[in-house]
Structures are given as structure tokens and as C-alpha cells.
Amino acid sequence: MDNIISEINIDGSHKLKEVDYIDNDFVIFDDLSQITLANCPRRVNAMTFLVCLKGSLKVGINLQEYTITENTLLLTFPDQIIQNLGHDEDFSGLFIAISPLFIDRTFKSLKELIPFMLHAKDSPALKLNDKEIDAIKEYHSFLWRKVKMINNIYRKEVTRGILFALFYDMYNIIGQRIPIEKVKPSSRKEELFKKFIKTVSEHYKEERSVSFYSDKLCLTSKHLSGVVKEVSGKTAGEWIDSLVILEARTLLKTTDMSIQEIAEYLHFANQSFFGKYFKHYVGVSPREYRRL
């Protein structure tokens, strides 16, 4: 039972006609009809950019609903659970998807972008003005032309360079909309937070104790908790619990697994303990939540 919630990966786009890609790392297109968006929640193993140019789109991100309207940018991140909730017939937009590996290789030295990522995860939809939309269109067009140059042996490196510039421009746009203290980098602490989030994403189904993650990162629990709280505003325990609860909510709503099976899948000692844990954070029992 490694992957109960189905995943979408970039390699699934290779057979599509109006989509261009680089290996399993990067996809770019502008026609929503080219992809099949399932109504059931799926974990998307990529970072995605979507800019709505016309009409509207409704999407669920980690079970929270967003309406994306004209001149709105939507950012999603690897391992988030995405659900298609419908779109207008006249909807049009620009799309980019980037694999986690390509992100790491492109932005591994951009420590100052961590606050940008945190803000975008909390507020994935961002309204843009006409000038900002024009800039995104230019980046998308330029990227697409370069991706189409399949005989260029440095195609991947060129794409990486353009993405680098795009991220800095996005960082600037978001930085104009949030307090400066929230975007000011604190280097080592933010790098530690990034490692913590990565480790939690890998182990939260089996491990829920802060001490497990502090041991993994060779830190004391107190030091790890302090850093995570300072960088993100949430405690280490809150981050761990939020991922566990999201997984549980999604399994309850989208699978036929029994509550006992979900409890076992998430490594709870028994169904009763899982039920108390779930009700503490959600406010209702797993059985009641499934009926909502």
C-alpha cells in the first residue's frame, strides 16, 4: 500500500500532441484540453505554474477549493494533492510543470526563495496586473521556443537559466505584496527548515514524533522546534500533524479503505487511537468526516 492516492508525473505528458517537454523534467503547453484532469484528488509529483488568461478554473489543493480567474497565477508544489473541480468552456491559460529533481538542480543555491515558497504554499493564487501578466507571457513564450530546439545540446541548461530569471521575477512580485520581514532570508535556518520539510514528506506516514526528525537531522528536538517555528510560524509538530491529517482526510474521501485500514496505513497503534487523533485536529470522527 505504498501509493494509495494516485500520482500524476511529468512522463505521462510525452504522448500528447501540443505539449513540449524535456525528458521527465519539464513540460510546457497552453491548451488545457491536452491533459486529462481527473475529478478525484491526485498527488501531483511536480511544481506547476498556471496563468489564467480568460474564463475561470476551480481547483482543489490539499482539499481546499480555489477559483482561478482572469489574470491570476496559480502555483502548486510537489506532493500536493490536486483536484479538478471544473472550468469554463472559454477558459484559456499558460502552463508549466517542473519535476522535483529539476527544481533541486536549478534552485539549490537560491536560499532566498524559501520564503517565497512558503508564502506561495499558504496563498497559491495570486492576482497579477497587466504588466506582470505580459512579463509571464514573455517568459512562457521564450521558454517554449527554447524547449522546442531539440537539437540544441544545451537545451536543458538554457531552460534552467530562464527559469532562474522567472523565479527571481516572481519573488519580486510576491515580495511587493507581503511584509519585507517575511521575505528576508535567514540562510542556515531556512536551509534547515527545507531539510526538515523534505524529511517529513518522506516519513510522515510512519513517524510523527519530533525527536525522530531531530535525530535524522542530528539536532536536539528543542533546537529543531525553535528553528521551524522561527522560519515558518508553525511548530515542527504542527507541520507533521498537518501532513498526516491531510493524508487521512484524502483517504477517507477518495478511497474505499476502511478506517481500520487507514489507521494501519498511517501506522497508528489501533483504530481507536487514530480516531482520537483525527477528531482532535478535525473536530469530528473519521466516520463522521467520511459522511460529510
N, C-alpha and C positions, 0 to 999 in steps of 0.2 A: 504493500500500500504506500509506495513512495510518492506517487503523484495522483492523489485523489481528485484535486481540482485540475482540469486540463490546462495545458500550456499552449501559448502561441509563440513560435520562434520565427526569426527572420528567414530561415531557409525555406519556409513554406511559401514565400513570395516568388521563388525562382521560375515558376511555371506561368506567371501572369504576364500578359502581353504588354501592357502600358506601364510597367514598373521596371525601374533600373536599379541595379544593386551591385555591391562589391562583396564577393564571397558570401559569408554568413554574417557580415559585419555591418552593412549599411544598405538601406533601402530608401528610395525617393520616388514619389509619384504625386499626382494631383487629381485623381479620379477615384472617389470612394467606391464606385461600382466594381472596381478592380479587385476588391477584397471582400471576403465573406465575414461579416461581423455577427457572431452568434449572440442570441438574446440571453443566454446563460452566462454567468460570470466566468471569466478565464484569466489565468495569470499570464501576463504578457512579459516575456523574457527579453525586454528591450526598453530603451528610453525612447519616447516618441514625442515629436513636435506636430501639432495640428494647428493650422491657422484657418479660421472660418472666414471666407470672403463673401459668402452670400447664404441666406437661409439660416437654419439653426440645426443643432445636433444635441441630443440628450445622451449623456453617458454616465455610467456609474463607475466610481473609482473607490475601491475598498468599501463598497456598499453605500457610498454617499452619492447622491444624484447631483449632476451639474448640467446646466443648459448653456451650450456654447453658441453664441450669436455672432453676427457680422462683426468683423474686426476684433475678434477675440482669439488669443493664443492659449492653447491647452498643452501643458507639459505633463507627461506621466513617466514613471520611473520603473526600472526592472523589478519584478516580483510584485508589483501592484496588481490588484485584481480588478479587471476592467469588464464592463458590461455595456453592450449596445442597447440603448433604450429608445432608438428611433431617430429619424432625421427628416427634414422637409424634402420634398421632391426636387426643389430647385437648389438644394444645398451644394455648395462648391467650396473647396479648400485646398490647402497645400499640406503635404505630409512628408515627414522624415522619421525613420526608425533607425536606432543605433544599438548595436549589441553591447552587453556589459563589458566584454573584453576590449572592444574598440574604444569605449568610453575610458576605461582604465589606461589604455596605452596613449590616448590623446590628451587626457587631462590629469595624468598622475602628478604633475608638478603644480597644478593650479589650486593651491590650498585656499586661496581667497574665494574660490567659487563654492566652498562648502556652505556658507550662509545662504547663498543663492539657492542651492539645492534644498536646504531646509525650508526656506520660505516657499519655494515652489511646491513642495510636498504638502504643506499646510494650505496653500492657496494656488491650486493648479491652473485656474482660469484667470487670465489677465487681459483686461481690455486695453487695446492699443489705439493710438491716434493715427491719422492718415500717414504722417511722416514715418512713423515706426512700421506701419504695415508695408509701406513702399520699400523700406530697408530690408524687411524679411523677404519680400518678393524677390528683391535683387539677389540676396544670398541663396534663396531656393533655386532661382534660375541659373546662377553661376555654378552652384553645386551640381545641378543636374547635367549641365553641359560637360563638366569635368568627369562626372561618373560615366557618361556615355563614351568617353575617349578610352575605349578598351585596349587600344594599342599603346597607350602611354604606360610605361613600366613603373612610373612613379604616381600612378593614379590614386592609390590609397594614401600616399603621403600628401599629395595635393589636397585631397578631400579632408584629411586630418587638419591641415593648415587653415582651410576655410572654416571648418567647424570651430577651430580655436578662436578665430576672429568673431564668429557668430555668438559664441558663448560670452565673450567679453562684452559685446554689444547688448546681449540680453541681461547680463549682470548690471550694466549701466542703466538699462531701462527699469529693472526692478529696484535698483538702488535709489532711483528718483522717487519711488513710491513708498519706501519703508524707511524708518528712522536709521540714521547713519550708524548708530551703535550696534544695530542688528546685522549690519553687513561688514563691519570692521573685523578683519581676520585676527585670530589669535594662534595661528600656525600649529604648534605642537599639540595643543589641547584639541584643536579641531581635527587634526590627523588622528589622534587617539579616539575621538568620537567616531570618526569614519570607520576605524578598525572595529570599534565596538558594534556599530550597526551591522557591519558585514558579518561579524561573528554571530550576532544574534540571529540574523537572517538564515544562517546555516544550521543553527542548533535549537531554535526556539521550540520546535515540536518535541524535543526530548528533554531540554533543560530550561528551567525557569528561575533558577537561583542566581543572584548577582555574583555570588562567590565563584560559581563555575566560570563566568565570563572574566572576572578579575584574574582568576588563575590562568586562564587562556592568554591573557594579555600581560601576565607577570606583574600584576599590580595588587594593592590591597583593595578590598571592597570599598572602603571609605574613600580612597583616592579616586577610584573609578567613578563612584557615585557623584563625587563633588565635581569632577570634570564634566560628566554628562549633563548634570544639572546646569552648570555654568554655560555650556555651549548651546544647549537645546531648550532649556527651560523646563524640561521634564526629567524625572529621575530615571536611573537605569532600570529600576523595577517597572516603572510605567511603560517604558519602551518595550520591554519583554512581554508584559501582560497585554499590551495593545496588539501585538502580533499574534499572540495565542488566541485572544478573543476574536480578532478578525478572521482567523482560520476557522475557529469554531462556528462563528456566525455563518460563514460562507458554506461550510459543510452542512449545517442544519438546513439552510435554504435551498441548496442546489444538488444535494445527493440524497440517496435513499438509505444511507448508513443509519443504523440505529444509534441512539445516544450512547449505549454501551460501547459500540464500535468506535465512535468518535472519541470517547474518553480513552480508549486503549490506543487509538492512533496518536493522540496527543500526550501519551504517556502519563496519564493520571492513575493514581493508585486504584481507584474504583469509580464507578458511575456517580456515587453519592458525593464524593469529593469534587468531581468535575462539575456537578450540578450546583454545589455551593459556591465554587469559584466563579462559574458563569453568572449566577444570579447576583453575586457581589458587584460585578462590573457592569452588567447589562440591566439589572433591575427586575428581570423575570427569569424563570427557569428555562432550561433548554427546550423542554416540551412546549411551554407557553410561547417561547420565541418562534418555534417552528410553525405554530398555528397562526401567528400574526399575519 
